[in-house]
Amino acid sequence: MISPKNASARRREMCRLAPVIPVLVIEDASRARPLAEALVAGGLPVLEVTLRTPAALAVIRAMAEVRGGVVGAGTVLSERDVVAAKQAGALFAVSPGATDALLSACEAHDLPILPGAATATEAAEKVAGAVDSLEDCAKSYAGLKAGVDKLVAEAQEQLDALKEANKAGKG
């Protein structure tokens, strides 16, 4: 069983590993391992595999074997999803929302969850008992913003390089 404080610490650790978490919807499990290896090698070790395809659990199993990867299950909606994801090797869960039953299931099965919230009130209710989680929210936002800023800067560099190459080719 995972305590809210331990879940919070594990979420913080995942956020430190990577500023961006790729959300993966994969239909063919044979592509899972090579994709995970490439993402981890490229600096994105935290991977979310959505439970929206028949292959999702096999994909999680394959990706969980990749050294340096931290694989989680997304679109987790029920205790059945929690159990299946954990058995497949998921180290965390992501949900579009979070009922008390889902939060309890994740706690009981030692699976940290990154719960979604549609409103500020809903978010506040979910973290009311865990002060660390308020810190997580602020740190996660700061990390996400830094990650997005970095991606935008890198994309701009690539665009500028392409423009220069295009000018050189026409000149």
Phi and psi in degrees as a GROMACS rama.xvg file:
@    title "Ramachandran Plot"
@    xaxis  label "Phi"
@    yaxis  label "Psi"
@TYPE xy
-101.846  134.388  ILE-2
-83.0311  157.682  SER-3
-56.6307  -37.1164  PRO-4
-66.2172  -43.0326  LYS-5
-67.2526  -39.1937  ASN-6
-61.2768  -41.2872  ALA-7
-62.6431  -43.1272  SER-8
-63.3421  -40.1055  ALA-9
-67.4108  -37.2871  ARG-10
-64.1844  -43.7864  ARG-11
-59.4492  -41.9949  ARG-12
-61.9654  -42.0185  GLU-13
-62.1774  -40.5336  MET-14
-65.9591  -31.2213  CYS-15
-71.0257  -29.6892  ARG-16
-68.2242  -35.4939  LEU-17
-157.606  136.96  ALA-18
-75.6317  -14.5862  PRO-19
-134.248  137.122  VAL-20
-112.686  112.42  ILE-21
-63.8723  135.163  PRO-22
-103.046  115.936  VAL-23
-112.164  130.095  LEU-24
-117.116  106.678  VAL-25
-121.262  125.596  ILE-26
-88.0204  -27.4902  GLU-27
-118.254  108.622  ASP-28
-62.3991  -22.2263  ALA-29
-67.6441  -17.1162  SER-30
-91.2943  -7.461  ARG-31
-64.6841  -52.9834  ALA-32
-62.482  -49.4115  ARG-33
-60.4657  -37.1366  PRO-34
-65.8289  -45.7253  LEU-35
-61.5228  -43.0662  ALA-36
-59.9645  -42.5605  GLU-37
-66.7804  -43.2171  ALA-38
-65.6071  -44.2349  LEU-39
-63.139  -45.3972  VAL-40
-62.1086  -31.1975  ALA-41
-83.8696  4.85657  GLY-42
95.0623  12.3909  GLY-43
-118.919  79.2298  LEU-44
-80.1782  -19.0798  PRO-45
-94.6183  120.77  VAL-46
-125.691  133.248  LEU-47
-109.624  122.675  GLU-48
-106.927  117.603  VAL-49
-73.073  147.025  THR-50
-88.8435  44.4594  LEU-51
-107.134  6.00428  ARG-52
-130.176  156.433  THR-53
-61.2321  -24.9595  PRO-54
-87.5144  -3.84674  ALA-55
-53.449  -46.8056  ALA-56
-68.0988  -37.2304  LEU-57
-65.642  -36.2417  ALA-58
-64.227  -45.5174  VAL-59
-59.8747  -44.9546  ILE-60
-57.6549  -46.0572  ARG-61
-66.152  -44.3045  ALA-62
-69.9287  -30.5267  MET-63
-64.8838  -18.6918  ALA-64
-83.8154  -9.62359  GLU-65
-78.7245  122.102  VAL-66
-60.6336  130.621  ARG-67
88.5618  -8.20322  GLY-68
-86.8355  146.199  GLY-69
-123.705  103.336  VAL-70
-104.453  133.986  VAL-71
-127.44  168.01  GLY-72
-106.235  132.088  ALA-73
-105.443  167.424  GLY-74
57.8434  41.1857  THR-75
-83.1259  121.061  VAL-76
-120.12  -15.7761  LEU-77
-148.06  169.577  SER-78
-62.7052  -35.5269  GLU-79
-58.9999  -42.1893  ARG-80
-62.9587  -41.7527  ASP-81
-59.4217  -49.3119  VAL-82
-62.8747  -46.4046  VAL-83
-64.0174  -42.1656  ALA-84
-64.2589  -45.525  ALA-85
-61.1875  -44.9557  LYS-86
-63.6688  -29.9149  GLN-87
-78.7738  -13  ALA-88
111.793  7.60467  GLY-89
-64.8505  139.784  ALA-90
-102.485  -8.50017  LEU-91
-158.253  166.881  PHE-92
-125.754  153.287  ALA-93
-129.567  136.12  VAL-94
-132.154  150.746  SER-95
-72.4032  -18.7201  PRO-96
-155.219  179.486  GLY-97
-147.917  107.487  ALA-98
-81.1673  162.69  THR-99
-60.4964  -37.3429  ASP-100
-63.4866  -41.0456  ALA-101
-67.6707  -43.4607  LEU-102
-62.2021  -40.4417  LEU-103
-65.0544  -40.3511  SER-104
-63.4945  -43.1417  ALA-105
-64.3146  -40.637  CYS-106
-63.8139  -46.2316  GLU-107
-64.2619  -31.3603  ALA-108
-102.272  14.0413  HIS-109
57.6566  44.6766  ASP-110
-125.503  105.825  LEU-111
-59.1625  144.276  PRO-112
-122.917  141.826  ILE-113
-105.107  91.4598  LEU-114
-82.8219  142.484  PRO-115
-85.1226  159.738  GLY-116
-146.526  139.818  ALA-117
-91.0537  -23.5525  ALA-118
-133.7  162.986  THR-119
-63.3492  -37.1841  ALA-120
-63.4378  -44.5142  THR-121
-62.3552  -41.5165  GLU-122
-63.4136  -44.0998  ALA-123
-63.1748  -39.2405  ALA-124
-62.9161  -37.6101  GLU-125
-71.3662  -27.1417  LYS-126
-106.547  6.34012  VAL-127
-54.2797  -36.2917  ALA-128
-92.0253  -2.21502  GLY-129
-132.591  95.8422  ALA-130
-58.1734  -36.958  VAL-131
-55.3098  -33.4206  ASP-132
-67.5698  -29.7367  SER-133
-64.4363  -40.6802  LEU-134
-61.5092  -42.1636  GLU-135
-56.1258  -44.5264  ASP-136
-59.9736  -47.3919  CYS-137
-65.7311  -44.3556  ALA-138
-66.7417  -39.1792  LYS-139
-64.0759  -41.5945  SER-140
-63.644  -44.4749  TYR-141
-62.3582  -42.3009  ALA-142
-65.176  -41.912  GLY-143
-63.2933  -45.3572  LEU-144
-61.6055  -43.736  LYS-145
-62.2078  -40.8409  ALA-146
-64.34  -43.5997  GLY-147
-65.4476  -43.9288  VAL-148
-58.5062  -41.6861  ASP-149
-64.1394  -43.8815  LYS-150
-63.1743  -41.5483  LEU-151
-63.6199  -43.3643  VAL-152
-62.8971  -43.1167  ALA-153
-66.0913  -39.0343  GLU-154
-64.5484  -39.485  ALA-155
-64.1736  -40.7997  GLN-156
-60.6338  -43.8733  GLU-157
-64.1286  -42.5776  GLN-158
-62.6786  -44.7958  LEU-159
-61.119  -41.6037  ASP-160
-63.9559  -41.3155  ALA-161
-64.4469  -40.6089  LEU-162
-62.2566  -43.9571  LYS-163
-63.5211  -43.2874  GLU-164
-63.684  -39.2074  ALA-165
-65.8028  -42.8095  ASN-166
-62.863  -43.0852  LYS-167
-62.6636  -37.8735  ALA-168
-70.6763  -29.9516  GLY-169
-88.1281  -20.4325  LYS-170
